[in-house]
């Protein structure tokens, strides 16, 4: 038999996208240390300030200067992986290395109505619809709310968003929330679903989203959420959100340094609260369009900077990374939305982002589009074979099949073909047939196929419901929270 592999042969199975040398990442790290030690970060939370002061930081009012040893200490205890579970407690997302998982975004104030085409204010039913569709799609691994569930009591909207998601999908959930108390309440809901605090820590069905306030600030509400998550061992995503030329430098390298300073400074606080608690690196960086002063999600710099953050987080700090893909600046699901969604997903996948969110975002994150999610699910199915690289076993090299078929033969009846042809990607969404076959089947465009599939899922897919006793407990908690929030609102 042909000796198909040379002794000691190196095989690359997984492709990757790299922009930075180790020396460049070291430059960013050292420059970040200088920012943290000399410029400092504004911290607007008393508990965080006390933790930092006791640990050896220089605290003057709300301005904190971080000695290098605090950063080293935090990086020594921060986890290199986070594992999340579905609603049944099954561990399904291993957020480590360059493993990629895909999900929707959150908090869009508007929705493009699937049936009327109207751009309108979002509501809880839109969150329900997004959860139902996400639950059915094979390549969407987790969900965020996609839409705001508006409520006359602000923090209750987040309660209803989690309620809508957890009742309509078994997949892992990332939530947005308002205050620290709001974060505690949503965690309590997750504990109710999974069976208590210990069960939640063992099977983490929830992660919490938060943000820095650039440049170089951590506001009270955001730090409250981060500290609650550290205390409860719930993964937290405390991201950066930069607009180059507005709240960060107009150069990519300068923005990376500022972003890194913001991320490392909150990681220090988080690890001081609970060494070893799970937290993600990453965020978004976009260039401002100085002609319109608008935030852009489809521009090349946005994707490049996301890839750079992923590279720094994964390769230099060995941390799980929260990244974006599948969003667009298009106003409706059209050719622009498809193009920007596709190349953004390919970029962030090749960069190795672990939690890839914002699938379904239109208009730079202002509008939710379920058809965009359905389209991106199909694109992810095409990307996954690219991420797997080239299999390189004896059967893959097919030497026996080549010998058996020989010159002028064909492989249609060969057993090797039967074993392997199903591994090739198949699609029903993208048209691969001849023109006459397409016409005879209605000549449907991609947009029409996506809309039809989206409506079919909404009208036919039935997510597995919560157990009645768990649903009843959630109802009781929601009533309790609303009463408490309303009293607090009236008091203030």
N, C-alpha and C positions, 0 to 999 in steps of 0.2 A: 504494500500500500504506500502511496505517496506520503512522505513525511511533511504534513501540511503546516506544522509550526516549527520554527527554528528554536533551538534551546535558548532560554533567556530572553525571548522576544518581548518587546514592550508593545502593548496594545492599548490604544486610546479608544474607549468605547463611548465616552461622553464628550461632545464638543463644548467649548466655552468661549465666552467673549471677554477679552481682557484689554484694558487701556493703560493701566498703570504698572510701572515696575515696583519692585519692593522698595527701591530708593525713593520713589515719588510718594509712596504711602508713608514711608518714614518721615519725609519732609512735612506732610500734612499732619502727622501725629505730633512732631516736635513743635510746629507752628501753633497747633492747638494748645499744647501745654503752655506756650508763652501767652496766648490769649487768656487761658484760665488763670494763670499766675499773675499776670500784669494788668489786663483789662478787667477781668472778672465778669460775673454773671449776676443779674438782678433776680433775687429769690423772694417771692411774696407769700411765704408760708412760714408760720412761727415754728411748727414742728420740724420742718426741714432745716430752718436756720439753726435750731438748737442741736440737731443731729450733726450738722456741719461744724458748728463751733466746738462741740465736745470732741469731734474727731480730729481737730487740728486745723481746720480752715480759718482763713482770716476773714472775719465777719464785721463789716462796718455798716450798721443799719441793715438795709436789704441788699447791699452789694457784697458778694462773696468772691474771694480769691482762693483758688484751689491749689494747694501744693501738689507736686507730682506724685508723692507717695499715696495720696488719696485715690488718684486715678489708677495707679498700679494695683492698689488694694481692691478696688471695685472690679477691675478687669480680671483679677485672680479668682473672684467668686461668682461672677456672672455666668449663667449657664451657656453652653455652646449649642444646646438643642432644646426645643420645646415640642412636646408631643400632645396633640389634641385629639379628643374623642368625639364620636357622634352621640346622639341622644340616648342610645342604648348602652353607652359606656365602652364601645369598641374603639380602640386606638387606631385612628385612620389617617392622621396627618403627622408625619415625622419631619418636623421643621429643623433641618440640620444640613450642613454641607451645602450642596447645590440642588437639593430636592425642591421641585417647584409645585406649588398648589395654588389653585385659582379660585377667585370669588368676586362677588359684587362689591360695590362701594356703599356709602351711607349718606343720609342727610341731604338728598336733593330736595330743594323747596318746590320744584315743579315736576310734573309728569307729562309726557306725551301720551295722551289717552289712546289705547290700542284700537278702540272701536270708533271713536269720533275723529281722531287725529288732532284733537284740541290740545293745546299747551295750557295746563291748568294747575292750580295749587294741589300739592300732594295731600293724601289722607291715609288713614290706617289701612284701608282696603288695598291701597297700592302696595303697602308693605306685605300684606297677605298674598297678593298676586305675585309679587316678586319671589316670595318664599316658595309658593307652589311650583312655579316654573323652575326655580333653582333646584328644588328637591328632585325634580324629574331629570334634569340634564346630567349626562354621564361624566362630563369633563369639568363641571363646576364643583369644587370640593368643599367650599364653605360659603356662608352668606353673611352679608351686612344688610342693613334695612333698605338700602337703595333710596328710600324716600323718608321725609319727615312726616311723622304722625302728629299733626298739629293738635294742640289741646289748650284750653284756656288757662291751665296751670302748666307752665313751661316744662318742668321736669317730668310731668306725667306723660308727655309725648314719648320720651325714651322708654318708660315703663311699657307703654302700649306697643312700641316697636319690638321690644324683646318678646312680649307676649304673642304678637302676630307671627314672629319668626319661629319660636319654639313650638307653637301649636301646628305649624304647617310645613315643617321640615325636620328631618332627623340629623341633618348635617351640622358640623361645628359652626358656632355663631360668634361673630365679633360685634360688640355693641358700642354705641356712643352713649354718653351720659352727661349730666350736668355737674352737680356738686359731688362731694365725697359721700354724702348720705344717699344720694341718688345711685351712686355706684354700689354702695352696700346693699341697697334694696334690690337691685338687679342681680347681684351675686346671690342674695337670699332666694330669689326666684329660681336661679340655676341650681342652687342646693336642693330646693324643693323638688325640682324635676329629676335630679340624678340620685337623690336619697341622702342628703346631708353634707356637711362641710368636709368630712373625711372622704366621702365618696367623690365629691367634686375634685378634691386634690388628686385622687387616684385616677379619675377619668375626667380630664379637663374639657368640658363641653363649651367653655366660654373664654373669650379674651376681651379686653377693654381697650378702646381707642381713646387716645388723648393727644395733645399737641403742645409744642413749645410756642411761645409768642416771640417771634423774631423782631429785631435782633437781640439775642442774648438775654432773654427773659423767661422766667417760669412763673406764671400767675398762680394765684391761690387755688382756684378751682381745679386746675390741671394737676397741681401737686397733691391736692387732697385725693384725687382719683388714683394717682400713682402710688401714694402711701397706703391707701386702702388695699390696692391690689397686692402690694408687697406683703402687707400683714396677712392677707388671706391666701397668698401663694397663687393668685390668679394672674395669668400672663397679661402684661400691659404693653401697649404699643404707643410710646410717647414720641411722636414723630416731629420732624421739622417740616415746615411748609414755606419755602422761600420763593420770592419773586425777585429775580436778579435786577438790580438797579433800583429796587424799591425798599425791601427790608433785608437785602443782602447785597454784597458787591456785585458789580456787573460782569466780573470775570468768573469763569467756572472754578478755577483753583481757589480764589478768595472765598467764594461761596462754600466750597467744600470744607475749608478750614472753619468758617463760622458754623456750618451745620455740625461738624464734628465736635466743636466746643459745646454746642447746645446739647447734643446727644450724650457726650461723656459726662457733662455736668449733672444731667438728670439721672444717669446710670449710677453715679456716685451716691446721690441722695437715696435712690431706690435700694442699693445694696447696703447702705448704712442702716436702713430700716429693717431689712431682712436679707442677710447674705445668702446668696444662692437662689433667691426668688427669680422667676422667669420674666425677662423683658426683651423686647426686640430693638434692633438697630434699624435706621432707615427713615424714609420720608419722601417728600416731593420737592423738586427744584424746577422752576419754570422761568423763562425769560419774559420780562414784561414787553408787550408791544407798545413802544413809545408813541405810536401814531394814535392808538385808541386807549392807552392806559389799561389794557385788559390782560387778564391772566390767561395763559395759553397752555392747553394740555396736549395738543397735537404737534407742537413744534419739535424739531429735531433735538434742540438743547434739553428739552424735558426728558426725552428718552435717554439721551446720553448721560445726563446727571443722575438719573435713576440707576443706570448701569454702573456708574462710578460709585455711588453709595453702596450698591450691592457688593461690588468688588472689595471696597474697604471693609465693610462689615463682615463679609464671609472670609476673605483671604487674610486680612490683617488682624482683626479682632476676634475672629472665630465665633461670631455670634449669629443667631438667626436674624433674617432681614425681612422687613416689611416693605413692599415695593408696589408699583402700579403697572397696569396694562389694560388694554381694552377700552380706554376712554377716548374721547374725541372732542374737538371744538365744533363739529357739525351740529346743526340745529335739529335735524331729523335723522332717522336712519336712512342713509343714502350712500353714494359711492365714496364720499369723503369719510363718512363714519366707518365704512368697511375698510378703507385703506389705512386710516390712522389706527383703528383698532387692531388690524392685522400686524402692522409693523411694530407697534408698541408691544404687543404680546410676544412677538418673536425676539425683540431686543431684550426685554426683561427676562425672558426664559433663558436665553443664551447667557445672560449675565448671572443667572443662578439665584434670582430673588426667590425667597421661600414662600412668603404670603403675598400673592400678587392680587391686589384688589382694584377696585374702580371699574370693573367690567360692567358696561351698561350706562356709563356716564356720557351725556351729551352736553354741548355748550359749556365746556370747561368745568363740569361738575355742578351745573345748576339744574339740569333736567335728567330724569330717569327714563330709560328706554328698555323695556323688556325685550323687544325684538333685537336690539343690539347685544343683549346677553345671549340670546339663542344663536345669533350669528357667531359670536365669539366662541361659544361652546364648540361649534363646528371647526373653527380655526384652530382651537387648542388641540382638537383631535388630529389635525394635520401637523401641528408643531411637535407633538409628543414623539413621533417616530424620528424626527430630526434630533431631539434631545437624547434619544437612545443610542444614536451613533450607528456604527456598522458592527453587527454581530460577527464573531470571528471564531466559530467552532469548526470542527471537521465537517459537520453537516452543512454549515454555511458555505464553505469553500467548494462543496458540490463536486469533488473530483470523481467520485464513483458515478454520479449522474452524467457528467460530461463524457466519461469513458463509455458508458452504456449507450448513450444516444449517438455519439459519434458524428462524423461529417454528414450533413444533409438530413439528419433526423429531426425530431421535434420532441418537446418535453411535455406535451399535453397528457400523455398516458403514463408518464414516469411517476413512480411512487414519491420521488423527491418533491415533485410539484404538488402532489396531493398533501404532503406533510407541511408544505411551507407557503402555499399561495394565500392562505387566509391571514397570514401575518402582514400582508401588504394592506395599506390604508384603503378603506372603502368609504364613499360618501354618497348620501342621497340628496344633499343640499346643493352641492356644486355640480353643474351639468357636465357630464363626460360622454354622453351618447352622441351619435351622429345627428345631423340637423333634422332629418325627416322624422326620426324617432322622437326628438324633442317636440316638434310641431304636433305630431299625432297625440302627444300626451298633454297638449294644451299650450305649449310654448311659454311656460311660466318663467318670469324673471326671478333672480335671486331674491329680490325684495318681496315678491309675492309668495315665494316658498317659505321665507322666514316668517312672514305675517301669518300664513296658514298654520305653520307648525306651532307658533306661539299661541294662537287661539285654540288649537287642538289640545295643547297641554293644559291650558287654563280651564277648558271645558270638560276634560276627561280625566286628568290625573288627580287621584285622591290620596293625599299624603296620609301616612299612618297616624292616627290621632293619638293624643296623650291618653294615658289611663284616666278614666273618669274621676278617680279620687285625686289625682295630681292636678287635673284641670280645675277641680273645685277648690283646691288649696290656692291655686294661682288667682282665682276669682276673689277669694277672701283677702289675699295679700294686696291685690290691686285696690280693693275698697279701702283697706287700711291705709295704704300709701296716699290715696287721693284725699282722704279725710285729714291726714297729717299735713300734707303739703298745702291744702287749702287753708288750714288754721294758721300755718306759718306765713302764708301769703297775706292773709287778712291782718295778722299781727304786725307785719312790716308795712 
